[in-house]
């Protein structure tokens, strides 16, 4: 394997540029990109947690904290 310093200057600068780009890409964490559903589910498996995949039914009293709604809204469910 050749040493970088034995390459022509043009290739040395290209190598340095590519290395800097690679280092920058590796420094990016997940908070700087949009996470897909698959990414989130992969993390769930990795962390061994559970995700509620069922949507909340806004009309179901058992799924809504009735103490957190206004009195007018609470009256609708009585």
PLY file of the C-alpha trace (Angstrom):
ply
format ascii 1.0
element vertex 78
property float x
property float y
property float z
element edge 77
property int vertex1
property int vertex2
end_header
0.00 0.00 0.00
1.35 3.39 -1.01
1.82 6.22 1.41
-0.35 9.27 0.70
2.70 11.54 0.62
4.10 9.58 -2.34
1.11 10.52 -4.52
1.03 13.60 -6.77
-0.21 16.80 -5.08
-3.47 16.77 -7.05
-4.33 13.31 -5.70
-3.22 14.27 -2.19
-5.60 17.24 -2.19
-8.40 15.08 -3.62
-7.80 12.51 -0.88
-7.84 15.23 1.79
-11.11 16.63 0.41
-12.78 13.20 0.30
-11.53 12.37 3.79
-12.92 15.66 5.16
-16.27 14.96 3.48
-16.37 11.43 4.91
-15.55 12.72 8.41
-18.31 15.33 8.12
-20.87 12.70 7.09
-19.90 10.44 9.98
-20.24 13.34 12.42
-23.92 13.85 11.54
-26.23 12.27 14.12
-29.86 11.19 13.64
-31.26 14.48 14.97
-30.14 16.28 11.83
-32.03 14.08 9.38
-35.66 13.15 8.93
-36.34 9.78 10.56
-38.54 7.40 8.61
-41.01 5.00 10.20
-38.60 2.15 9.47
-35.80 4.02 11.27
-37.99 4.46 14.33
-39.07 0.81 14.35
-35.43 -0.26 14.02
-34.62 1.82 17.11
-37.56 0.26 18.95
-36.15 -3.21 18.28
-32.65 -2.08 19.23
-33.83 -0.54 22.50
-36.30 -3.38 23.18
-39.19 -0.97 23.76
-42.80 -0.95 22.67
-44.55 1.45 20.34
-48.31 1.93 20.29
-49.00 1.55 16.59
-52.78 1.76 16.99
-54.08 5.26 16.37
-55.91 6.95 19.24
-59.66 7.04 18.75
-60.63 10.56 19.83
-64.22 9.39 20.47
-63.24 6.55 22.82
-63.44 7.60 26.47
-61.05 4.82 27.49
-58.27 6.27 25.33
-58.69 9.92 26.35
-57.78 11.39 29.73
-61.17 12.88 30.58
-59.62 15.02 33.32
-57.63 16.88 30.68
-60.62 18.05 28.61
-62.72 21.14 29.17
-66.04 20.89 31.07
-67.97 21.61 27.85
-66.22 18.75 26.08
-66.67 16.47 29.09
-70.43 17.17 29.00
-70.59 15.75 25.46
-69.46 12.34 26.73
-71.99 12.14 29.57
0 1
1 2
2 3
3 4
4 5
5 6
6 7
7 8
8 9
9 10
10 11
11 12
12 13
13 14
14 15
15 16
16 17
17 18
18 19
19 20
20 21
21 22
22 23
23 24
24 25
25 26
26 27
27 28
28 29
29 30
30 31
31 32
32 33
33 34
34 35
35 36
36 37
37 38
38 39
39 40
40 41
41 42
42 43
43 44
44 45
45 46
46 47
47 48
48 49
49 50
50 51
51 52
52 53
53 54
54 55
55 56
56 57
57 58
58 59
59 60
60 61
61 62
62 63
63 64
64 65
65 66
66 67
67 68
68 69
69 70
70 71
71 72
72 73
73 74
74 75
75 76
76 77
